[in-house]
Amino acid sequence: MQLWEIIKRTFEFNPNLDQEGFVLKETPDEKAELNQHPTDNQSAGEDKSTGRRSGIKKPVRAAERQKQHRAGKEEEKGADSGKGGRLRKQIRSVRRHQDDQGKQQAADKAQLQKKDNNEEKESDKSRKRFKKPLRVAEIQNQQDREQVSPYLENNKKRLEEIYGLPQNKDFIIREFTIAVAPPVRAFVLFMEGLSDKTAINTYVLQPMMLFSNFHEDVEGYLLDHIQKRVLIGNQVTVHDRFEQIVAGVNYGSTAVFIEGCDKALLVETKGWEHRSVDRPVNEQVIRGAQEAFGETLRTNTALVRKLLRTSELTTEMLKIGNTTHLDVAIMYIRTVANKQLVQEVKRRIESLKVDGVIDSGILEQLIEERPWNIAPQVTATERPDRVAYALLRGKVAIFLDSNPYVLVVPSTMFDQLHTQEDYYLRPLYGSFLRLVRTLAFYISFLLPGFYLAIVLFHKEMIPTELLLAISGARERVPFPSFVEVIIMEISFELIREAGLRVPGAMGNTIGIVGALILGQAAVQANIVSPILVIIVAVTGLASFAVPNYSLQFGLRITRFAYIALGTILGFVGIVFGLFIQMHMMASLKSFGVPYLSPMAPTTGTTGDVLFRKPVFDWERRPDFLNTQKDQLQENIAQGWVRESNKKGDKHH
């Protein structure tokens, strides 16, 4: 029975002899038989010419090799014991091989399981780098609203909230399809009126809708492909925040949003209407450049760079106004201007917390130290040549977008009285003009008060004949001298303001006719005396001779104060007023520079205060500016003079 069970188990078991790694030890008789009759497998798997096997078998482990060796020895010993013994030995060998094979499979399975676990861990680490795409319904709750979304509909919805679309008709959203394979949806956003529609059609829509399929393959990401190989604009930037995109669109650029891209492209398409470069209106000169600043910031900076063609000229851009977001440009010569001055200008502008600054006059009041002082502390000019010369001397210019006036800091009282024409004329001519303006400066605020002080308190200072003439002219005037002066000054201010506000040539007509007719009628009606009409007219002309408009206003207000002081205290009041005024100006500073420099305090002068030196003596920059380079030009700027001197020395 035991033999029958063994035979039965043998016939029930069907081993896979083709399994890799299975080796069955042959007996000597079987080896001889195999040598006489080779099997098909042996002939197919072995090359007779080379003796090499065509296939590569899995190497047998050392433990298997020892077991097979022991099994082979037992088979050789029992080869003569009969057919049944050999069968039993074969069965035991097969069982041992099965056990070894099972162990090997378990070991291989454990190794594969360990490898799979390691791969899963690595895949989990790699998955952590990439976020799972959000659904459209979840994007608003899980993503920053100020971040550009990869979903086109969410970007469009966010822009509609920002600009109040579709009620707001200034902003246009144009949807289209980019001609790539496969097609991709996109849309552009621009402001009508500030953007150039021709540039949008030519440089933005046409390349993406028609020419983007010229390249069969998209290189890299779609956004980079559109930026580098499709759009042909000269300025294309990538932004991922709505704050940056909105700022660009509000300034005339066009924003491009693409489906599947979490960033947007901002294309330069500015094209608003603007005034061309025109002649100066309030700073006219006979000899000099006839160009004036306009309302375009880049045009204004280009006018200055046209005069100062150096790489050292630096322009820094700042933003001002929480609502307006206007650009402010700070221009200076990098190797000349005082670094502390530049930092102070930037600090004051960056520290402003206002909703908007519309005009440079508002910016001037926000950055000057004492806005309640009667004297202006910043020079405002519309002439590019004046700004260029100020930069050469070491000052800083402030440009405000959409404004034709440029601010120059620091500013002194003498800068307010100078014009650019003083430098273009010969030194004697320029010095004479400055003397005339200085005289007009004092006449414009002192003459009416001086007249009242003499008439009311110091009649002995007037010659007898003139005193009799004044008394005879005032004999039929019913008003005191103070009331008479006030009436004429107020009338003159009304005529001046009316002439400015009435448009066109009518304003000049009102100014001339009003002064002549009202003055003549007032004299004939015995309301004012003829001598007072002359004094008021001369005072008004003197105020017009002051070149700075802000300084004119200060002198007009100061004039009424001196009229009151002259009426109350005479010359004592006028002297007291001068003392107070000089004290206020001496204590005033403009960005750290004393207002009366270089006279008070006394510093090294360049000969450019009251009188003007010849141009070949402009050797130094102003000492009170503390510039990085003190020398403006060579000691002997005229090279031909130096050569002539050398030739003269040789002859001697």
LOLO-111065 format. One record per residue (C-alpha): z, y, x; residue number from 1. Coordinates in pm, whole numbers. Layout:
{{Z,Y,X},NUM},
...
END
This chain:
{{0,0,0},1},
{{79,237,277},2},
{{-261,180,431},3},
{{-428,234,93},4},
{{-251,568,45},5},
{{-365,676,386},6},
{{-724,579,308},7},
{{-706,747,-31},8},
{{-579,1074,121},9},
{{-849,1056,380},10},
{{-1123,1033,122},11},
{{-969,1308,-94},12},
{{-956,1556,196},13},
{{-1287,1729,279},14},
{{-1245,1943,594},15},
{{-1484,2226,676},16},
{{-1628,2116,1005},17},
{{-1836,2436,1038},18},
{{-1527,2660,1039},19},
{{-1500,2868,1349},20},
{{-1234,2745,1591},21},
{{-1229,2383,1458},22},
{{-1271,2132,1746},23},
{{-1266,1752,1703},24},
{{-1222,1540,2014},25},
{{-1484,1266,2039},26},
{{-1409,913,2163},27},
{{-1609,774,2461},28},
{{-1819,559,2225},29},
{{-1901,862,2009},30},
{{-1992,1065,2317},31},
{{-2233,796,2430},32},
{{-2383,777,2082},33},
{{-2420,1153,2065},34},
{{-2594,1158,2404},35},
{{-2843,895,2284},36},
{{-2901,1058,1941},37},
{{-2835,1440,1954},38},
{{-2764,1596,1616},39},
{{-2964,1876,1459},40},
{{-2681,2117,1500},41},
{{-2657,2050,1869},42},
{{-3029,2085,1922},43},
{{-3042,2402,1715},44},
{{-2742,2562,1876},45},
{{-2829,2480,2241},46},
{{-3128,2586,2446},47},
{{-3261,2291,2657},48},
{{-3426,2516,2913},49},
{{-3122,2725,2985},50},
{{-2837,2506,2872},51},
{{-2680,2799,2688},52},
{{-2571,2809,2327},53},
{{-2748,3057,2104},54},
{{-2431,3137,1913},55},
{{-2096,3255,2043},56},
{{-1802,3045,1935},57},
{{-1453,3175,1899},58},
{{-1250,3080,2211},59},
{{-995,2803,2159},60},
{{-632,2906,2206},61},
{{-419,2746,2482},62},
{{-182,2577,2233},63},
{{-475,2418,2051},64},
{{-626,2306,2377},65},
{{-302,2125,2476},66},
{{-267,1960,2134},67},
{{-628,1849,2142},68},
{{-578,1713,2494},69},
{{-274,1507,2384},70},
{{-459,1387,2076},71},
{{-751,1282,2295},72},
{{-528,1078,2525},73},
{{-372,892,2231},74},
{{-718,817,2093},75},
{{-832,682,2431},76},
{{-524,456,2454},77},
{{-577,319,2105},78},
{{-953,284,2125},79},
{{-928,-96,2168},80},
{{-678,-148,1885},81},
{{-950,-167,1624},82},
{{-1118,44,1363},83},
{{-801,113,1163},84},
{{-616,255,1460},85},
{{-892,497,1539},86},
{{-895,610,1178},87},
{{-524,679,1177},88},
{{-550,875,1498},89},
{{-833,1083,1355},90},
{{-627,1155,1045},91},
{{-329,1269,1251},92},
{{-554,1489,1462},93},
{{-704,1646,1152},94},
{{-357,1715,1012},95},
{{-243,1876,1336},96},
{{-555,2087,1340},97},
{{-499,2191,979},98},
{{-144,2298,1056},99},
{{-254,2496,1358},100},
{{-536,2651,1159},101},
{{-297,2751,880},102},
{{-65,2916,1128},103},
{{-356,3097,1288},104},
{{-481,3219,949},105},
{{-133,3343,862},106},
{{-110,3529,1193},107},
{{-458,3678,1143},108},
{{-369,3778,788},109},
{{-51,3951,906},110},
{{-247,4134,1177},111},
{{-509,4246,924},112},
{{-236,4360,686},113},
{{-75,4564,965},114},
{{-412,4718,1053},115},
{{-475,4806,687},116},
{{-135,4972,666},117},
{{-208,5181,975},118},
{{-545,5285,832},119},
{{-379,5383,505},120},
{{-125,5594,690},121},
{{-401,5769,886},122},
{{-600,5826,570},123},
{{-290,5971,402},124},
{{-247,6211,694},125},
{{-611,6315,672},126},
{{-582,6358,297},127},
{{-298,6605,345},128},
{{-539,6842,519},129},
{{-760,6866,211},130},
{{-636,6985,-122},131},
{{-743,6807,-434},132},
{{-993,7020,-624},133},
{{-832,7201,-912},134},
{{-968,7190,-1259},135},
{{-1099,7506,-1416},136},
{{-813,7511,-1663},137},
{{-554,7480,-1384},138},
{{-704,7728,-1138},139},
{{-542,8041,-1284},140},
{{-195,7892,-1281},141},
{{-200,7723,-941},142},
{{-404,7968,-731},143},
{{-334,8324,-619},144},
{{-509,8561,-859},145},
{{-602,8791,-573},146},
{{-774,8504,-391},147},
{{-1143,8432,-451},148},
{{-1182,8107,-646},149},
{{-1445,7838,-578},150},
{{-1516,7842,-953},151},
{{-1771,8101,-1055},152},
{{-1639,8150,-1407},153},
{{-1289,8230,-1283},154},
{{-1420,8490,-1039},155},
{{-1619,8652,-1315},156},
{{-1320,8653,-1548},157},
{{-1099,8808,-1279},158},
{{-1352,9086,-1212},159},
{{-1376,9158,-1582},160},
{{-999,9207,-1588},161},
{{-1004,9435,-1284},162},
{{-1286,9661,-1404},163},
{{-1230,9636,-1778},164},
{{-1569,9480,-1849},165},
{{-1774,9488,-2066},166},
{{-1633,9822,-2190},167},
{{-1675,9977,-1845},168},
{{-2048,10045,-1814},169},
{{-2048,10161,-1451},170},
{{-2030,9811,-1305},171},
{{-2309,9555,-1341},172},
{{-2283,9174,-1310},173},
{{-2618,9002,-1251},174},
{{-2620,8621,-1275},175},
{{-2893,8418,-1103},176},
{{-2966,8086,-931},177},
{{-3005,8040,-555},178},
{{-3326,7853,-472},179},
{{-3181,7569,-264},180},
{{-3188,7194,-321},181},
{{-3006,7140,-551},182},
{{-2998,7490,-710},183},
{{-2665,7674,-703},184},
{{-2543,7933,-952},185},
{{-2425,8276,-832},186},
{{-2383,8636,-945},187},
{{-2370,8981,-785},188},
{{-2148,9278,-871},189},
{{-2238,9640,-795},190},
{{-2167,9991,-920},191},
{{-2450,10178,-1084},192},
{{-2493,10523,-935},193},
{{-2336,10448,-597},194},
{{-2554,10148,-507},195},
{{-2923,10158,-429},196},
{{-3099,9933,-683},197},
{{-3407,9902,-462},198},
{{-3192,9775,-174},199},
{{-3018,9527,-407},200},
{{-3348,9386,-534},201},
{{-3511,9377,-190},202},
{{-3228,9273,39},203},
{{-3001,9068,-191},204},
{{-3163,8920,-503},205},
{{-3514,8857,-375},206},
{{-3414,8660,-61},207},
{{-3171,8437,-250},208},
{{-3385,8378,-560},209},
{{-3725,8337,-391},210},
{{-3702,8295,-14},211},
{{-3391,8078,26},212},
{{-3598,7757,-18},213},
{{-3801,7827,297},214},
{{-3543,7624,488},215},
{{-3544,7262,371},216},
{{-3199,7185,511},217},
{{-2886,7392,465},218},
{{-2719,7437,801},219},
{{-2341,7408,778},220},
{{-2168,7554,475},221},
{{-2375,7718,204},222},
{{-2197,8053,247},223},
{{-2278,8064,619},224},
{{-2635,7959,549},225},
{{-2680,8242,299},226},
{{-2521,8496,534},227},
{{-2710,8400,851},228},
{{-3048,8274,730},229},
{{-3116,8423,386},230},
{{-2971,8774,344},231},
{{-3156,9037,547},232},
{{-2914,9328,505},233},
{{-2793,9505,818},234},
{{-2425,9469,724},235},
{{-2302,9147,559},236},
{{-1931,9062,572},237},
{{-1722,8774,432},238},
{{-1403,8838,235},239},
{{-1162,8612,47},240},
{{-943,8874,-127},241},
{{-1038,9071,-437},242},
{{-868,9379,-295},243},
{{-1116,9394,-7},244},
{{-1412,9318,-230},245},
{{-1320,9580,-490},246},
{{-1279,9844,-218},247},
{{-1631,9769,-91},248},
{{-1789,9767,-438},249},
{{-1623,10099,-523},250},
{{-1789,10246,-213},251},
{{-2141,10134,-307},252},
{{-2164,9782,-158},253},
{{-2274,9471,-347},254},
{{-2052,9161,-380},255},
{{-2213,8813,-394},256},
{{-2015,8523,-549},257},
{{-2146,8166,-512},258},
{{-2042,7856,-706},259},
{{-1821,7628,-495},260},
{{-1741,7893,-231},261},
{{-1391,8035,-209},262},
{{-1518,8347,-32},263},
{{-1758,8626,-128},264},
{{-2023,8819,65},265},
{{-2021,9198,76},266},
{{-2364,9350,143},267},
{{-2415,9712,245},268},
{{-2624,9880,-32},269},
{{-2491,10237,-46},270},
{{-2740,10477,-198},271},
{{-2580,10760,-394},272},
{{-2732,11104,-432},273},
{{-2611,11356,-176},274},
{{-2687,11702,-49},275},
{{-2897,11723,263},276},
{{-2791,11912,576},277},
{{-2797,12281,483},278},
{{-2714,12619,633},279},
{{-2348,12731,660},280},
{{-2238,12937,362},281},
{{-1905,13089,465},282},
{{-1941,13079,845},283},
{{-2280,13231,899},284},
{{-2379,13340,1248},285},
{{-2684,13526,1373},286},
{{-2724,13329,1694},287},
{{-2625,12965,1678},288},
{{-2696,12635,1507},289},
{{-2787,12663,1141},290},
{{-2647,12325,1036},291},
{{-2346,12269,816},292},
{{-2145,11967,710},293},
{{-2222,11796,381},294},
{{-2042,11561,144},295},
{{-2136,11238,326},296},
{{-1882,11122,583},297},
{{-2121,10935,812},298},
{{-2365,11224,812},299},
{{-2088,11462,917},300},
{{-1974,11240,1204},301},
{{-2335,11195,1313},302},
{{-2382,11574,1331},303},
{{-2096,11592,1580},304},
{{-2217,11293,1779},305},
{{-2556,11456,1805},306},
{{-2388,11732,2008},307},
{{-2143,11509,2201},308},
{{-2351,11213,2319},309},
{{-2080,11026,2501},310},
{{-1925,10684,2458},311},
{{-1580,10840,2502},312},
{{-1605,11009,2162},313},
{{-1392,10789,1936},314},
{{-1385,10773,1556},315},
{{-1102,10592,1378},316},
{{-1116,10521,1004},317},
{{-818,10532,768},318},
{{-774,10498,391},319},
{{-590,10755,182},320},
{{-488,10753,-183},321},
{{-363,10458,-385},322},
{{-624,10531,-653},323},
{{-904,10715,-473},324},
{{-909,10501,-153},325},
{{-1108,10770,26},326},
{{-1205,10725,389},327},
{{-1054,10958,648},328},
{{-1211,10971,994},329},
{{-1014,11088,1297},330},
{{-1240,11195,1584},331},
{{-1136,11277,1940},332},
{{-1249,11228,2298},333},
{{-1062,10928,2425},334},
{{-1021,11042,2786},335},
{{-937,11406,2706},336},
{{-716,11436,2398},337},
{{-341,11404,2428},338},
{{-244,11053,2314},339},
{{75,11177,2150},340},
{{-129,11428,1948},341},
{{-362,11152,1827},342},
{{-69,10930,1732},343},
{{99,11215,1544},344},
{{-215,11286,1342},345},
{{-250,10917,1251},346},
{{119,10888,1166},347},
{{113,11178,923},348},
{{-200,11055,744},349},
{{-89,10691,723},350},
{{252,10790,586},351},
{{105,10968,281},352},
{{200,10798,-46},353},
{{-22,10968,-303},354},
{{-258,10848,-576},355},
{{-548,11054,-451},356},
{{-669,11331,-220},357},
{{-985,11492,-353},358},
{{-1037,11779,-110},359},
{{-956,11856,252},360},
{{-749,12152,131},361},
{{-505,11907,-31},362},
{{-498,11698,283},363},
{{-430,12012,487},364},
{{-122,12092,279},365},
{{5,11734,306},366},
{{-8,11717,686},367},
{{95,12070,791},368},
{{456,12127,888},369},
{{541,12436,676},370},
{{321,12465,367},371},
{{529,12761,238},372},
{{449,12970,545},373},
{{197,13248,487},374},
{{-9,13156,795},375},
{{-253,12861,791},376},
{{-166,12593,1047},377},
{{-495,12401,1036},378},
{{-846,12527,1105},379},
{{-1102,12433,839},380},
{{-1467,12471,939},381},
{{-1808,12374,809},382},
{{-1986,12407,1144},383},
{{-2051,12095,1360},384},
{{-2086,12304,1678},385},
{{-1738,12447,1633},386},
{{-1589,12101,1589},387},
{{-1773,11974,1897},388},
{{-1638,12258,2110},389},
{{-1284,12200,1981},390},
{{-1311,11832,2076},391},
{{-1425,11927,2425},392},
{{-1111,12136,2464},393},
{{-891,11840,2366},394},
{{-830,11888,1994},395},
{{-859,11635,1710},396},
{{-1094,11659,1411},397},
{{-1016,11512,1067},398},
{{-1307,11423,835},399},
{{-1251,11351,467},400},
{{-1519,11166,275},401},
{{-1707,11368,10},402},
{{-1593,11700,158},403},
{{-1798,11951,360},404},
{{-1503,12100,549},405},
{{-1355,11940,861},406},
{{-996,12002,971},407},
{{-926,12077,1338},408},
{{-574,12043,1478},409},
{{-375,12191,1637},410},
{{-458,12550,1541},411},
{{-324,12883,1666},412},
{{-347,13235,1526},413},
{{-618,13323,1778},414},
{{-827,13025,1667},415},
{{-826,13176,1317},416},
{{-973,13502,1451},417},
{{-1245,13347,1670},418},
{{-1595,13252,1563},419},
{{-1843,13027,1736},420},
{{-2079,13318,1780},421},
{{-1834,13470,2028},422},
{{-1928,13200,2278},423},
{{-2302,13223,2221},424},
{{-2323,13595,2300},425},
{{-2270,13764,2633},426},
{{-1904,13812,2736},427},
{{-1902,14187,2663},428},
{{-2052,14135,2319},429},
{{-1812,13858,2232},430},
{{-1512,14057,2355},431},
{{-1619,14359,2149},432},
{{-1647,14149,1834},433},
{{-1300,14011,1893},434},
{{-1157,14360,1933},435},
{{-1316,14465,1605},436},
{{-1170,14163,1428},437},
{{-826,14224,1576},438},
{{-835,14582,1448},439},
{{-951,14459,1107},440},
{{-669,14205,1108},441},
{{-402,14477,1129},442},
{{-580,14720,897},443},
{{-615,14458,624},444},
{{-239,14433,562},445},
{{-90,14751,716},446},
{{-310,15043,604},447},
{{-192,15087,238},448},
{{177,15056,332},449},
{{127,15291,629},450},
{{-37,15547,397},451},
{{255,15533,153},452},
{{512,15564,432},453},
{{342,15881,566},454},
{{288,16040,225},455},
{{639,15967,98},456},
{{857,15988,411},457},
{{674,16120,716},458},
{{453,16407,599},459},
{{510,16592,926},460},
{{294,16334,1105},461},
{{-16,16444,912},462},
{{-213,16753,1029},463},
{{-166,17052,801},464},
{{-526,17069,685},465},
{{-531,16700,599},466},
{{-197,16727,425},467},
{{-327,17016,211},468},
{{-638,16814,124},469},
{{-434,16514,18},470},
{{-195,16729,-185},471},
{{-485,16910,-356},472},
{{-654,16579,-445},473},
{{-331,16442,-592},474},
{{-245,16761,-782},475},
{{-404,16642,-1107},476},
{{-306,16267,-1071},477},
{{-23,16189,-1317},478},
{{101,15873,-1138},479},
{{320,15841,-829},480},
{{152,15731,-508},481},
{{299,15379,-531},482},
{{160,15323,-883},483},
{{-173,15470,-775},484},
{{-202,15224,-484},485},
{{-102,14928,-700},486},
{{-365,15016,-962},487},
{{-641,15036,-702},488},
{{-538,14720,-518},489},
{{-521,14515,-836},490},
{{-858,14652,-948},491},
{{-1012,14563,-614},492},
{{-871,14208,-632},493},
{{-1013,14168,-982},494},
{{-1356,14283,-868},495},
{{-1347,14042,-572},496},
{{-1244,13744,-783},497},
{{-1501,13825,-1053},498},
{{-1775,13849,-793},499},
{{-1688,13500,-664},500},
{{-1667,13334,-1005},501},
{{-1980,13480,-1165},502},
{{-2270,13254,-1068},503},
{{-2574,13355,-867},504},
{{-2689,13707,-794},505},
{{-2489,13839,-1087},506},
{{-2171,13805,-881},507},
{{-2297,14037,-607},508},
{{-2412,14285,-871},509},
{{-2071,14290,-1039},510},
{{-1901,14343,-702},511},
{{-2114,14641,-603},512},
{{-2151,14803,-944},513},
{{-1787,14744,-1036},514},
{{-1655,14904,-718},515},
{{-1884,15206,-741},516},
{{-1861,15274,-1113},517},
{{-1490,15200,-1153},518},
{{-1398,15398,-843},519},
{{-1605,15699,-943},520},
{{-1481,15686,-1301},521},
{{-1118,15657,-1189},522},
{{-1156,15965,-964},523},
{{-1324,16172,-1239},524},
{{-1058,16065,-1489},525},
{{-786,16185,-1245},526},
{{-626,15839,-1244},527},
{{-645,15801,-864},528},
{{-715,16038,-579},529},
{{-1037,16018,-373},530},
{{-846,15959,-47},531},
{{-682,15650,-194},532},
{{-1019,15506,-297},533},
{{-1130,15536,65},534},
{{-814,15367,194},535},
{{-843,15075,-48},536},
{{-1214,15031,33},537},
{{-1150,15029,408},538},
{{-868,14780,360},539},
{{-1095,14550,160},540},
{{-1373,14567,420},541},
{{-1124,14489,696},542},
{{-1004,14180,512},543},
{{-1366,14059,481},544},
{{-1405,14093,858},545},
{{-1142,13822,915},546},
{{-1346,13501,962},547},
{{-1093,13248,832},548},
{{-1075,13229,452},549},
{{-716,13098,444},550},
{{-603,13375,678},551},
{{-768,13629,446},552},
{{-549,13507,161},553},
{{-238,13537,373},554},
{{-324,13896,467},555},
{{-393,13992,103},556},
{{-50,13868,-3},557},
{{122,14026,295},558},
{{-40,14360,209},559},
{{161,14393,-113},560},
{{484,14322,76},561},
{{412,14605,321},562},
{{323,14838,31},563},
{{671,14774,-113},564},
{{843,14818,226},565},
{{652,15139,302},566},
{{742,15283,-36},567},
{{1114,15201,-4},568},
{{1192,15257,364},569},
{{886,15420,519},570},
{{817,15332,883},571},
{{1154,15161,908},572},
{{1048,14916,638},573},
{{713,14854,805},574},
{{880,14785,1140},575},
{{1128,14556,966},576},
{{839,14369,803},577},
{{659,14330,1137},578},
{{978,14192,1292},579},
{{1017,13934,1017},580},
{{649,13837,1033},581},
{{650,13797,1410},582},
{{967,13589,1389},583},
{{806,13357,1132},584},
{{491,13313,1341},585},
{{680,13264,1669},586},
{{887,12983,1515},587},
{{583,12818,1358},588},
{{417,12516,1515},589},
{{96,12331,1446},590},
{{131,11962,1539},591},
{{382,12050,1806},592},
{{189,12348,1950},593},
{{343,12698,1910},594},
{{138,12909,1670},595},
{{121,13213,1901},596},
{{17,13017,2210},597},
{{-70,13108,2480},598},
{{111,13443,2435},599},
{{442,13323,2294},600},
{{548,13118,2475},601},
{{342,13232,2770},602},
{{135,12949,2917},603},
{{-161,12923,3148},604},
{{-451,13098,2980},605},
{{-819,13017,3003},606},
{{-932,13374,2939},607},
{{-1022,13290,2581},608},
{{-764,13478,2375},609},
{{-839,13842,2300},610},
{{-1112,13895,2556},611},
{{-1365,13636,2654},612},
{{-1441,13534,3009},613},
{{-1793,13452,3125},614},
{{-1896,13091,3074},615},
{{-1891,13010,3446},616},
{{-1514,13084,3445},617},
{{-1430,12825,3179},618},
{{-1278,12596,3438},619},
{{-961,12480,3264},620},
{{-869,12347,2926},621},
{{-585,12517,2733},622},
{{-253,12444,2899},623},
{{-62,12421,2568},624},
{{-266,12118,2458},625},
{{-145,11901,2750},626},
{{-477,11720,2774},627},
{{-536,11416,2994},628},
{{-801,11603,3191},629},
{{-713,11961,3275},630},
{{-1046,12057,3430},631},
{{-1328,12150,3193},632},
{{-1593,12217,3456},633},
{{-1630,12265,3830},634},
{{-1486,12568,4002},635},
{{-1839,12682,4073},636},
{{-2030,12559,3769},637},
{{-2351,12734,3873},638},
{{-2506,12502,4125},639},
{{-2769,12752,4225},640},
{{-2496,13001,4320},641},
{{-2336,12741,4547},642},
{{-2670,12673,4712},643},
{{-2735,13045,4754},644},
{{-2394,13089,4916},645},
{{-2465,12806,5159},646},
{{-2799,12959,5253},647},
{{-2632,13299,5302},648},
{{-2373,13148,5534},649},
{{-2648,12990,5742},650},
{{-2830,13323,5778},651},
{{-2512,13497,5888},652},
END
